[in-house]
Amino acid sequence: MSDVLLLEKLEGRVGLLTVNRPDKMNALNNEVRDSLFAALEALRHDDDVRVVVITGSGDRAFIAGADIGEFKDAGAVDSASAGVASSRWRAISGSLQIGPSWVSPR
């Protein structure tokens, strides 16, 4: 697990994922996206975890959205790279939709 996403297992079969980029208002960059995908995939198959809570560190924002700072350095994106990124976001969304209930951030 990278430093941009922290994983804790809490009592009651709860997994806690914390996006840890408070200086960027927890904006989602490629590293966070990849870490989030890996963590959700691992937790999906962890019998000790039944619920996953996603939160953000700091007190300014839960998650500000995409880290647009990455866009300026990216240059032109070919369709294959865009397709990979899009597939990864769909996979993350699919992982989040597995459970029967949702919990909103505070």
Secondary structure, 3 states (H helix, E strand, C coil): CCCCEEEEEECCCEEEEEECCHHHCCCECHHHHHHHHHHHHHHHCCCCCCEEEEEECCCCCCCCCECCHHHHHHCCCCHHHHHHHHHHHHHHHHHHCCCCCCCCCC
